[in-house]
Amino acid sequence: MNESLISQRTLGVTFTNDSAVVRVWAPLAEAVSLRICHQDLVIPLQNDGAYWQTTTSQLKPGDTYTFILNNTTERPDPASLSQPESVHGPSQAVDTAQFVWTDSTWNNLPLESYLLYELHTGTFTPEGTFAGIEAKLDYFVELGINAIEIMPVAQFPGTRNWGYDGVCPYAVQNSYGGAAGLQRLVDACHRKGLAVVLDVVYNHMGPEGNYFADYGPYFTNKHRTPWGDALNFDDNYSDSVRRYFLENVLMWFRDFHIDALRLDAVHAIHDESELHILREIKQYVDQFMQETGRQYYLIIESDQNETRFIQPIASDGYGMDAQWNDEFHHALRVTAGGERSGYYADYDGIRHLAKSYRDAYVYDGTYMPRRAKIVGKPTGSHPGQQFVVFSQNHDQIGNRMLGERPSQLVSFSMQKLMAGAVMSSPYLPMLFMGEEWGELNPFLYFVSHSDPELIEAVRQGRKKEFAAFQTSVEAPDPQAAQTFERSRLRWERLTQEPHQTLFRYYQTLLSLRKKSPLRHPNRESVAVVMDDARQTLTLIRHHPNDAPIVCLMNFSSKPESFRVPISIKPWQKLLDSADPQWLGPLAAPMEVAGDAPVIVQAESILIYTNG
């Protein structure tokens, strides 16, 4: 382990005393110079092997600069912290130590208590900035979540993008507020008791403004990904590529006080090294935590249902703390009446939802028809806090041709039931922005590229993706500003019905999740009974030293009779989504005797406790 990486960033431009230390990896270059733009001053860099570097008092925070490779090719810094003139322009020197933090008393929340809220900075508020998010922090507290998860902020082309086309992993998107804007937001979140999760992309780079190959072998044709050659984590020259991403991880924790990272699609990270890059990342983060005494988390997205990712390092795993569980979402959406085409074809509704409540993965060493192979491994003793579940997220909405949210696809009653199904699970719950009031605007796929050929390729790619649907409706143009504008949240709906009532319902659900035995994401004491014919599911949760809870879910279109578990004391009602206060048809009894029947209204959830 390289201890020097822990305490400070070494790549790009860093500041010490009155000087700038400049360092760039260009192993195949014969000459590298630093150009300070406003002075038009060119300073040759010295080669210490693979890296080129210099120390100069000429470069100050705020100055723009570029690197000149082999005296001919001028490029932005691959470890730039700021790109004020987009991905093609010069980099800007940033001293992250200039920010004055006020969060010294902040302690990260225990992972098992995380209540997550995913958002996209550009469409979350009318401003589309970090400052816009900061103005909504009291709203998050009022809602009841305690962790916001921000979609990628690495600099991308233009001002409209989901963030997964970033090409400057160290640079915070300038149109969002840049590095200082992100630092201010995180500091403010911590003052409000909110943790911050940042989505990062280590499986590919975007296509526009991707100048990495000019510097060195950041990519390898040893592996292929959906985006082309894989990032080079295991081929010749890979040590410096690995260092590049290790430093990036540590930067977010050390210099931006981020509490957790969500690593995008790690199944697309190819690494056959003896020490997998994810495992090495975890080792560095563990060392950083040991030296700082602070807690940080690594959360992954993976579609492999492979427990190796979340297995502790001591058990030969990669040590990731948690992962998104898309399979819970897929089973829930099919159970709620969603389509059974595409990847949903592998999910058998309520039977698979019951399995996901018990086992997290639906496919855990079983045959998946769509992939025509055995998929996954049993989750065994992995605790519930290692799985993040949801009824919607950016992918599951935005990857639909028209970007429809569940609020546009299912009834108001079913929205409440789906929310209850997520909150009552033995896993970590996550909302997607606007879900809590039933936002009706779609969340579409949007970009703002400047290359005409790339723009057309993206357009045609979206059309081809949805050609099989045989619809007369055109896929929205990803490049059009209107596509982005249609994806913005409409905050005024919070004052309208039924959105206002749904918001209050979510507040109640989140409060119940925090204050009742549901707050324990434990899988050991979960019992599930489902009836496929009646489309009903009973979930029993019990934690030592806490009262048992029974969650009665009716996914059918008519009232159904359930029977609560045998008990000496009567069962007390905690939540009833069919109650008229939630615009439902009829409230259930406040108290039910043990082993007694109770009617659960159509498309509703009823929760009782026996405390």
C-alpha positions as CSV (number, residue, x, y, z in Angstrom):
1,M,0.0,0.0,0.0
2,N,1.2,3.5,-0.9
3,E,0.8,5.5,2.3
4,S,1.4,8.8,0.5
5,L,-2.0,8.5,-1.3
6,I,-3.9,8.5,2.0
7,S,-3.0,12.0,3.3
8,Q,-3.2,14.0,0.0
9,R,-3.9,13.9,-3.7
10,T,-0.7,13.6,-5.7
11,L,-2.1,13.8,-9.3
12,G,-3.0,16.9,-11.2
13,V,-2.4,20.2,-9.4
14,T,-2.0,20.5,-5.7
15,F,-0.9,23.4,-3.6
16,T,1.6,23.5,-0.8
17,N,2.7,26.8,0.9
18,D,2.9,29.3,-2.0
19,S,3.7,26.8,-4.7
20,A,1.8,24.5,-7.0
21,V,2.9,20.9,-7.4
22,V,2.0,19.6,-10.9
23,R,2.1,15.9,-11.8
24,V,0.7,14.0,-14.7
25,W,1.0,10.4,-16.0
26,A,2.2,10.2,-19.6
27,P,4.5,7.2,-19.8
28,L,4.8,7.2,-23.6
29,A,5.4,10.9,-24.1
30,E,8.8,12.3,-25.0
31,A,8.0,15.8,-23.6
32,V,5.3,17.3,-21.5
33,S,4.9,21.0,-20.6
34,L,2.5,23.0,-18.5
35,R,0.9,26.0,-20.2
36,I,-0.6,28.7,-17.9
37,C,-3.2,30.2,-20.1
38,H,-3.6,33.8,-18.8
39,Q,0.2,34.3,-19.0
40,D,0.7,32.2,-22.0
41,L,3.6,30.8,-20.0
42,V,4.9,27.3,-20.9
43,I,6.9,25.4,-18.3
44,P,8.6,22.1,-19.2
45,L,7.9,19.2,-16.8
46,Q,10.5,16.9,-15.6
47,N,10.2,13.1,-16.2
48,D,10.7,10.9,-13.1
49,G,9.9,7.7,-14.9
50,A,6.2,7.4,-15.8
51,Y,5.2,10.7,-14.3
52,W,6.0,14.2,-15.4
53,Q,6.1,16.9,-12.7
54,T,7.2,20.4,-11.6
55,T,6.8,22.7,-8.7
56,T,6.0,26.4,-9.6
57,S,4.9,29.6,-7.9
58,Q,3.5,30.8,-11.3
59,L,0.3,28.8,-11.1
60,K,-2.3,30.0,-8.6
61,P,-5.8,28.8,-7.5
62,G,-8.2,30.0,-10.2
63,D,-5.7,30.0,-13.0
64,T,-6.5,28.0,-16.1
65,Y,-3.9,25.7,-17.6
66,T,-3.3,22.8,-20.1
67,F,-0.7,20.2,-20.7
68,I,1.2,20.1,-24.0
69,L,2.2,16.6,-25.1
70,N,5.3,16.2,-27.3
71,N,5.3,19.9,-28.1
72,T,2.2,19.6,-30.3
73,T,-0.9,18.3,-28.6
74,E,-2.6,20.5,-26.0
75,R,-5.1,18.9,-23.6
76,P,-6.9,19.5,-20.3
77,D,-5.5,17.8,-17.2
78,P,-6.8,14.2,-16.9
79,A,-6.9,14.9,-13.1
80,S,-8.5,18.3,-13.4
81,L,-10.7,19.5,-10.6
82,S,-12.4,22.1,-12.7
83,Q,-13.4,22.6,-16.3
84,P,-15.0,26.0,-16.5
85,E,-15.1,26.0,-20.3
86,S,-16.4,22.4,-20.7
87,V,-14.6,19.2,-21.3
88,H,-12.7,20.5,-24.3
89,G,-11.4,23.7,-22.6
90,P,-8.5,24.3,-20.3
91,S,-8.5,23.1,-16.7
92,Q,-8.7,25.4,-13.7
93,A,-6.4,25.0,-10.7
94,V,-8.4,24.4,-7.5
95,D,-7.1,24.3,-3.9
96,T,-9.7,22.2,-2.1
97,A,-8.0,23.1,1.2
98,Q,-9.3,26.7,0.9
99,F,-12.8,25.6,1.9
100,V,-13.5,26.1,5.6
101,W,-15.4,23.1,6.9
102,T,-17.8,23.4,9.9
103,D,-18.7,19.7,10.2
104,S,-16.0,18.6,12.7
105,T,-18.6,17.1,15.0
106,W,-20.3,15.2,12.2
107,N,-20.3,11.4,12.5
108,N,-21.5,9.3,9.6
109,L,-24.7,7.4,10.3
110,P,-24.6,3.7,10.9
111,L,-25.3,2.0,7.5
112,E,-28.2,0.1,8.9
113,S,-30.0,3.4,9.6
114,Y,-29.6,4.9,6.1
115,L,-32.9,6.1,4.5
116,L,-31.7,7.0,1.0
117,Y,-33.0,9.6,-1.5
118,E,-31.6,9.5,-5.0
119,L,-31.6,12.7,-7.0
120,H,-30.2,14.3,-10.1
121,T,-28.8,17.7,-9.5
122,G,-29.8,19.3,-12.8
123,T,-33.5,18.4,-12.6
124,F,-34.1,18.3,-8.9
125,T,-34.7,22.0,-8.6
126,P,-35.4,24.9,-11.0
127,E,-31.9,26.1,-10.4
128,G,-30.3,22.7,-11.3
129,T,-27.4,23.4,-9.0
130,F,-25.9,22.3,-5.7
131,A,-27.1,25.6,-4.2
132,G,-30.6,24.6,-5.3
133,I,-30.3,21.3,-3.4
134,E,-29.0,23.1,-0.4
135,A,-32.1,25.2,-0.3
136,K,-34.1,22.0,0.0
137,L,-32.3,20.5,3.0
138,D,-35.1,21.4,5.4
139,Y,-37.5,19.6,3.1
140,F,-35.4,16.4,3.4
141,V,-35.5,16.7,7.2
142,E,-39.3,17.3,7.0
143,L,-39.8,14.3,4.7
144,G,-37.7,12.0,7.1
145,I,-34.9,10.8,4.9
146,N,-31.3,11.0,6.3
147,A,-29.1,10.3,3.3
148,I,-29.1,11.9,-0.2
149,E,-27.6,10.0,-3.1
150,I,-26.4,12.3,-5.8
151,M,-26.1,11.0,-9.4
152,P,-22.6,11.5,-10.9
153,V,-21.2,15.0,-10.9
154,A,-17.9,14.4,-12.9
155,Q,-17.7,16.9,-15.7
156,F,-19.6,16.0,-18.8
157,P,-20.2,17.8,-22.1
158,G,-22.6,20.7,-22.0
159,T,-25.0,21.2,-19.1
160,R,-27.6,18.3,-19.6
161,N,-26.6,14.8,-18.8
162,W,-27.4,12.0,-16.4
163,G,-23.7,12.1,-15.4
164,Y,-22.6,8.7,-16.7
165,D,-20.9,10.4,-19.7
166,G,-18.4,12.1,-17.5
167,V,-14.8,12.3,-18.8
168,C,-13.1,14.2,-16.0
169,P,-13.6,12.0,-12.9
170,Y,-11.9,14.5,-10.6
171,A,-13.7,17.6,-11.9
172,V,-17.1,18.6,-10.4
173,Q,-19.6,19.7,-13.1
174,N,-19.1,23.5,-13.5
175,S,-22.8,24.1,-14.3
176,Y,-23.8,22.5,-10.9
177,G,-21.5,24.8,-8.9
178,G,-18.1,23.1,-9.2
179,A,-15.9,21.8,-6.4
180,A,-16.6,24.6,-3.9
181,G,-20.4,24.3,-4.6
182,L,-20.2,20.6,-3.7
183,Q,-18.2,21.2,-0.6
184,R,-20.7,23.8,0.6
185,L,-23.6,21.4,0.0
186,V,-21.9,18.5,1.9
187,D,-21.0,20.8,4.8
188,A,-24.6,22.0,4.9
189,C,-26.0,18.5,4.7
190,H,-23.9,17.5,7.7
191,R,-25.2,20.4,9.7
192,K,-28.7,19.1,9.1
193,G,-27.8,15.5,10.0
194,L,-27.9,14.3,6.4
195,A,-25.3,11.9,5.0
196,V,-24.2,12.3,1.4
197,V,-23.7,9.4,-1.1
198,L,-22.0,10.2,-4.4
199,D,-22.5,8.1,-7.5
200,V,-19.1,7.5,-9.3
201,V,-18.3,5.7,-12.6
202,Y,-15.2,3.5,-12.7
203,N,-16.3,1.2,-15.5
204,H,-16.0,3.5,-18.5
205,M,-15.5,7.1,-19.7
206,G,-17.9,9.1,-21.8
207,P,-17.3,9.5,-25.6
208,E,-16.9,13.3,-25.9
209,G,-13.9,15.0,-24.4
210,N,-12.3,11.7,-23.6
211,Y,-8.6,12.5,-24.1
212,F,-7.1,9.8,-21.9
213,A,-5.6,7.8,-24.8
214,D,-3.5,10.9,-25.6
215,Y,-1.8,10.6,-22.2
216,G,-1.3,6.9,-21.9
217,P,-2.8,3.4,-22.0
218,Y,-5.8,4.1,-19.7
219,F,-7.7,1.5,-21.8
220,T,-7.0,-2.0,-22.9
221,N,-8.4,-4.2,-25.7
222,K,-7.8,-7.2,-23.5
223,H,-11.5,-6.7,-22.4
224,R,-14.5,-5.2,-24.0
225,T,-17.4,-3.4,-22.4
226,P,-20.6,-2.0,-23.9
227,W,-18.7,1.3,-24.3
228,G,-15.6,-0.2,-26.0
229,D,-12.2,-1.1,-24.7
230,A,-12.2,-1.6,-20.9
231,L,-10.4,0.6,-18.5
232,N,-7.0,-0.8,-17.9
233,F,-6.9,-2.4,-14.5
234,D,-4.9,-5.5,-15.3
235,D,-2.8,-5.0,-18.5
236,N,0.5,-3.4,-19.1
237,Y,0.8,0.0,-17.4
238,S,-2.2,-0.8,-15.2
239,D,-0.5,0.2,-11.9
240,S,-0.8,3.9,-12.7
241,V,-4.4,3.5,-13.9
242,R,-5.3,1.8,-10.7
243,R,-3.6,4.6,-8.8
244,Y,-5.6,7.2,-10.7
245,F,-8.9,5.7,-9.4
246,L,-7.6,4.9,-5.9
247,E,-6.7,8.6,-5.6
248,N,-10.1,9.5,-6.9
249,V,-11.9,7.5,-4.2
250,L,-9.8,9.0,-1.4
251,M,-10.3,12.5,-2.8
252,W,-14.1,12.3,-2.4
253,F,-13.8,11.2,1.2
254,R,-10.9,13.4,2.3
255,D,-11.4,16.6,0.3
256,F,-15.2,16.7,-0.1
257,H,-16.3,14.8,3.1
258,I,-18.5,12.5,1.1
259,D,-19.9,9.8,3.4
260,A,-20.4,7.0,0.9
261,L,-19.7,6.2,-2.8
262,R,-22.1,4.3,-5.0
263,L,-20.0,2.6,-7.7
264,D,-21.8,2.3,-11.0
265,A,-22.2,-1.2,-12.7
266,V,-19.1,-2.9,-11.2
267,H,-19.9,-6.0,-13.3
268,A,-18.5,-4.0,-16.2
269,I,-15.2,-3.5,-14.4
270,H,-12.8,-6.1,-15.8
271,D,-9.8,-7.0,-13.6
272,E,-8.1,-10.4,-13.6
273,S,-5.3,-9.2,-11.3
274,E,-4.5,-11.2,-8.2
275,L,-5.7,-8.1,-6.2
276,H,-9.0,-6.9,-7.8
277,I,-9.3,-3.2,-8.0
278,L,-12.4,-3.1,-5.8
279,R,-10.6,-5.1,-3.1
280,E,-7.7,-2.7,-3.3
281,I,-10.1,0.3,-3.1
282,K,-11.6,-1.2,0.1
283,Q,-8.1,-1.7,1.6
284,Y,-7.2,2.0,1.0
285,V,-10.5,3.1,2.4
286,D,-10.1,0.9,5.5
287,Q,-6.6,2.5,6.0
288,F,-8.0,6.0,5.6
289,M,-10.8,5.2,8.1
290,Q,-8.2,3.9,10.6
291,E,-6.1,7.1,10.2
292,T,-9.0,9.5,10.5
293,G,-11.3,7.6,12.9
294,R,-14.2,8.3,10.6
295,Q,-16.6,5.9,8.9
296,Y,-17.1,5.7,5.1
297,Y,-19.1,3.2,2.9
298,L,-18.8,1.7,-0.5
299,I,-22.0,0.7,-2.2
300,I,-22.1,-1.0,-5.6
301,E,-24.4,-1.7,-8.4
302,S,-24.0,-5.1,-10.0
303,D,-26.3,-7.4,-12.0
304,Q,-24.4,-10.6,-11.3
305,N,-25.9,-11.5,-7.9
306,E,-22.4,-12.4,-6.9
307,T,-21.8,-12.3,-3.2
308,R,-18.0,-12.0,-3.7
309,F,-18.5,-8.3,-4.1
310,I,-20.0,-7.8,-0.6
311,Q,-18.1,-10.6,1.1
312,P,-15.6,-9.2,3.7
313,I,-12.0,-9.0,2.7
314,A,-11.2,-11.4,5.6
315,S,-13.4,-14.0,3.8
316,D,-11.7,-13.5,0.4
317,G,-14.3,-11.0,-0.8
318,Y,-14.0,-7.5,-2.2
319,G,-15.3,-5.9,1.0
320,M,-18.0,-3.7,-0.5
321,D,-20.4,-2.6,2.2
322,A,-23.7,-2.9,0.3
323,Q,-25.2,-3.2,-3.1
324,W,-28.3,-2.1,-5.0
325,N,-30.7,-5.0,-5.4
326,D,-32.5,-4.5,-8.7
327,E,-34.2,-7.9,-8.4
328,F,-36.4,-6.7,-5.5
329,H,-37.5,-3.9,-7.8
330,H,-38.2,-6.1,-10.8
331,A,-40.2,-8.6,-8.7
332,L,-42.2,-5.7,-7.1
333,R,-42.9,-4.0,-10.4
334,V,-44.2,-7.2,-12.0
335,T,-46.3,-8.0,-8.9
336,A,-47.8,-4.5,-9.1
337,G,-49.0,-5.2,-12.6
338,G,-46.0,-4.1,-14.6
339,E,-45.0,-5.5,-18.0
340,R,-43.3,-8.8,-18.3
341,S,-41.1,-8.0,-21.3
342,G,-37.4,-7.3,-21.5
343,Y,-35.6,-8.1,-18.3
344,Y,-38.9,-8.3,-16.4
345,A,-39.6,-11.5,-18.3
346,D,-37.5,-13.4,-15.8
347,Y,-39.6,-12.4,-12.8
348,D,-42.6,-14.3,-11.7
349,G,-44.4,-11.6,-9.7
350,I,-45.4,-12.2,-6.2
351,R,-43.6,-15.6,-5.9
352,H,-40.3,-13.9,-6.7
353,L,-41.1,-10.9,-4.5
354,A,-41.6,-13.3,-1.6
355,K,-38.2,-14.9,-2.4
356,S,-36.5,-11.5,-2.5
357,Y,-37.9,-10.7,0.9
358,R,-36.4,-13.9,2.2
359,D,-33.2,-14.2,0.2
360,A,-32.5,-10.7,-1.3
361,Y,-31.5,-12.2,-4.7
362,V,-34.2,-13.9,-6.8
363,Y,-31.6,-15.7,-8.8
364,D,-29.1,-17.1,-6.3
365,G,-27.6,-20.1,-8.1
366,T,-30.6,-20.8,-10.2
367,Y,-31.2,-20.8,-14.0
368,M,-32.2,-17.4,-15.5
369,P,-34.0,-18.0,-18.9
370,R,-33.1,-14.6,-20.4
371,R,-29.4,-15.3,-19.9
372,A,-29.7,-19.0,-20.5
373,K,-27.4,-19.9,-17.6
374,I,-27.1,-20.3,-13.8
375,V,-27.0,-16.9,-12.2
376,G,-26.0,-15.8,-8.7
377,K,-25.1,-17.2,-5.4
378,P,-27.0,-17.6,-2.1
379,T,-26.8,-14.6,0.2
380,G,-26.5,-16.8,3.2
381,S,-25.8,-14.8,6.3
382,H,-25.3,-11.4,4.6
383,P,-27.2,-8.9,6.7
384,G,-30.1,-6.9,5.3
385,Q,-28.1,-3.7,5.5
386,Q,-26.0,-4.9,2.5
387,F,-29.0,-4.6,0.1
388,V,-30.6,-1.3,-1.1
389,V,-34.1,-1.7,-2.4
390,F,-36.5,0.6,-4.1
391,S,-39.7,0.8,-6.2
392,Q,-38.0,3.1,-8.7
393,N,-34.7,4.7,-9.5
394,H,-33.1,6.7,-12.3
395,D,-32.4,3.6,-14.4
396,Q,-35.8,1.9,-14.1
397,I,-37.6,5.1,-15.1
398,G,-35.2,6.6,-17.5
399,N,-34.5,3.4,-19.4
400,R,-38.1,3.3,-20.5
401,M,-38.7,5.0,-23.8
402,L,-41.0,7.6,-22.4
403,G,-39.4,7.8,-19.0
404,E,-42.7,7.1,-17.2
405,R,-42.7,6.9,-13.4
406,P,-44.9,4.5,-11.5
407,S,-47.2,7.4,-10.8
408,Q,-48.0,7.4,-14.5
409,L,-48.3,3.6,-14.7
410,V,-50.1,2.4,-11.6
411,S,-53.0,3.6,-9.4
412,F,-52.6,5.9,-6.5
413,S,-53.4,2.9,-4.2
414,M,-50.7,0.8,-5.8
415,Q,-48.2,3.6,-5.3
416,K,-48.9,3.6,-1.6
417,L,-48.6,-0.2,-1.5
418,M,-45.3,-0.2,-3.4
419,A,-43.9,2.3,-1.0
420,G,-45.0,0.3,2.0
421,A,-43.5,-2.9,0.4
422,V,-40.1,-1.1,0.2
423,M,-40.2,0.5,3.7
424,S,-41.3,-2.7,5.4
425,S,-38.5,-4.8,3.8
426,P,-35.5,-6.1,5.9
427,Y,-33.2,-4.0,3.6
428,L,-32.1,-0.4,3.2
429,P,-34.9,1.6,1.5
430,M,-34.3,4.2,-1.2
431,L,-36.6,6.8,-2.8
432,F,-36.1,8.5,-6.2
433,M,-36.7,12.2,-6.3
434,G,-40.4,13.2,-6.6
435,E,-41.6,9.7,-5.8
436,E,-42.9,10.9,-2.4
437,W,-45.5,13.1,-3.9
438,G,-46.2,11.1,-7.1
439,E,-44.4,13.4,-9.5
440,L,-46.0,13.1,-13.0
441,N,-43.2,14.5,-15.1
442,P,-41.1,11.8,-16.6
443,F,-37.4,11.2,-16.1
444,L,-36.1,10.9,-19.6
445,Y,-32.7,10.2,-21.0
446,F,-31.0,13.4,-22.0
447,V,-27.6,14.6,-23.2
448,S,-26.0,17.9,-24.5
449,H,-23.2,16.8,-26.8
450,S,-21.5,19.1,-29.2
451,D,-20.3,16.6,-31.8
452,P,-23.0,16.3,-34.5
453,E,-22.0,12.7,-35.4
454,L,-22.2,11.6,-31.8
455,I,-25.5,13.4,-31.3
456,E,-27.0,11.5,-34.3
457,A,-25.5,8.2,-33.0
458,V,-27.1,8.7,-29.6
459,R,-30.5,9.5,-31.3
460,Q,-30.3,6.4,-33.5
461,G,-29.2,4.3,-30.6
462,R,-32.3,5.2,-28.6
463,K,-34.6,4.5,-31.6
464,K,-33.0,1.1,-32.2
465,E,-33.3,0.2,-28.5
466,F,-37.0,0.7,-28.6
467,A,-37.7,-0.4,-32.2
468,A,-39.2,-3.8,-31.1
469,F,-42.0,-2.0,-29.2
470,Q,-43.7,-1.3,-32.5
471,T,-45.3,1.9,-31.4
472,S,-46.2,5.0,-33.4
473,V,-44.8,7.2,-30.6
474,E,-41.3,8.6,-31.3
475,A,-38.6,8.2,-28.7
476,P,-37.9,11.6,-27.2
477,D,-34.8,13.3,-28.7
478,P,-32.1,13.0,-26.0
479,Q,-30.3,16.1,-27.3
480,A,-33.3,18.4,-27.2
481,A,-33.4,20.9,-24.4
482,Q,-37.1,20.1,-24.0
483,T,-36.4,16.5,-23.1
484,F,-34.3,17.8,-20.2
485,E,-36.9,20.4,-19.2
486,R,-39.7,17.8,-19.2
487,S,-37.7,15.8,-16.6
488,R,-37.6,18.6,-14.0
489,L,-39.6,18.1,-10.8
490,R,-42.7,20.2,-10.5
491,W,-42.5,21.3,-6.8
492,E,-45.8,23.1,-7.0
493,R,-47.5,19.8,-7.0
494,L,-46.7,19.5,-3.3
495,T,-49.5,21.9,-2.6
496,Q,-52.0,20.0,-4.7
497,E,-54.0,16.8,-4.2
498,P,-53.5,13.9,-4.2
499,H,-49.8,14.8,-4.1
500,Q,-49.9,16.5,-0.8
501,T,-51.6,13.4,0.8
502,L,-49.1,11.1,-0.7
503,F,-46.3,13.2,0.7
504,R,-47.8,13.0,4.2
505,Y,-48.1,9.2,3.7
506,Y,-44.4,8.9,2.9
507,Q,-43.6,11.0,6.0
508,T,-45.6,8.6,8.1
509,L,-43.9,5.6,6.4
510,L,-40.4,7.0,7.0
511,S,-41.3,7.8,10.6
512,L,-42.5,4.3,11.1
513,R,-39.4,2.9,9.6
514,K,-37.3,4.9,12.0
515,K,-39.2,4.4,15.2
516,S,-40.7,0.9,14.9
517,P,-39.0,-2.5,14.8
518,L,-38.9,-2.0,11.0
519,R,-35.8,0.0,11.6
520,H,-33.8,-3.2,11.9
521,P,-32.6,-4.4,8.5
522,N,-32.2,-7.9,9.8
523,R,-33.1,-11.0,7.6
524,E,-32.8,-13.7,10.3
525,S,-36.3,-13.1,11.7
526,V,-38.2,-12.7,8.5
527,A,-41.1,-14.9,7.6
528,V,-43.0,-14.6,4.3
529,V,-46.3,-16.3,3.2
530,M,-47.7,-15.5,-0.2
531,D,-50.8,-16.7,-2.1
532,D,-50.2,-16.5,-5.9
533,A,-53.9,-17.0,-6.7
534,R,-55.1,-14.2,-4.5
535,Q,-52.0,-12.0,-5.0
536,T,-51.5,-11.5,-1.3
537,L,-48.3,-11.5,0.8
538,T,-47.8,-11.6,4.5
539,L,-44.4,-10.4,5.8
540,I,-43.6,-11.0,9.5
541,R,-40.7,-9.1,11.0
542,H,-39.3,-9.8,14.4
543,H,-36.2,-8.5,16.2
544,P,-34.9,-9.5,19.6
545,N,-36.1,-7.2,22.3
546,D,-38.7,-5.7,20.0
547,A,-42.3,-6.4,19.3
548,P,-43.2,-8.5,16.2
549,I,-44.7,-6.7,13.2
550,V,-46.9,-8.2,10.5
551,C,-47.3,-6.5,7.1
552,L,-50.3,-7.6,5.1
553,M,-50.1,-6.7,1.4
554,N,-52.9,-7.1,-1.1
555,F,-51.8,-6.7,-4.7
556,S,-55.1,-7.8,-6.1
557,S,-57.9,-5.6,-7.4
558,K,-60.4,-6.6,-4.7
559,P,-60.4,-6.8,-0.9
560,E,-58.9,-10.0,0.6
561,S,-59.1,-11.6,4.0
562,F,-55.9,-12.2,5.9
563,R,-55.3,-13.8,9.3
564,V,-52.9,-12.2,11.7
565,P,-50.5,-14.5,13.6
566,I,-51.5,-16.3,16.8
567,S,-50.8,-14.2,19.9
568,I,-52.0,-13.6,23.5
569,K,-52.2,-9.9,23.2
570,P,-54.2,-8.2,20.4
571,W,-52.4,-6.7,17.4
572,Q,-52.3,-2.9,17.2
573,K,-52.5,-1.0,13.9
574,L,-49.5,1.0,12.9
575,L,-50.3,1.8,9.2
576,D,-53.2,1.4,6.9
577,S,-52.7,2.7,3.3
578,A,-56.5,2.3,2.7
579,D,-57.4,4.6,5.5
580,P,-59.5,7.6,4.3
581,Q,-56.8,9.9,5.7
582,W,-54.7,8.6,2.8
583,L,-57.6,9.0,0.4
584,G,-58.4,5.3,0.8
585,P,-61.8,3.6,0.7
586,L,-62.1,2.1,4.3
587,A,-60.0,1.9,7.4
588,A,-59.2,-1.4,9.0
589,P,-59.8,-2.0,12.8
590,M,-57.3,-0.4,15.1
591,E,-57.0,-3.6,17.1
592,V,-57.3,-7.3,16.0
593,A,-57.2,-10.3,18.2
594,G,-54.5,-13.0,17.6
595,D,-55.3,-15.5,14.9
596,A,-58.3,-13.3,13.9
597,P,-59.2,-12.5,10.3
598,V,-58.9,-9.0,8.9
599,I,-59.9,-7.5,5.5
600,V,-57.2,-5.8,3.6
601,Q,-58.5,-3.5,0.9
602,A,-57.5,-3.8,-2.8
603,E,-54.0,-2.6,-3.6
604,S,-53.1,-1.7,0.0
605,I,-50.9,-2.5,2.9
606,L,-51.9,-3.0,6.5
607,I,-49.3,-3.1,9.3
608,Y,-49.9,-4.3,12.8
609,T,-47.6,-4.8,15.8
610,N,-47.9,-7.0,18.9
611,G,-46.0,-4.9,21.4
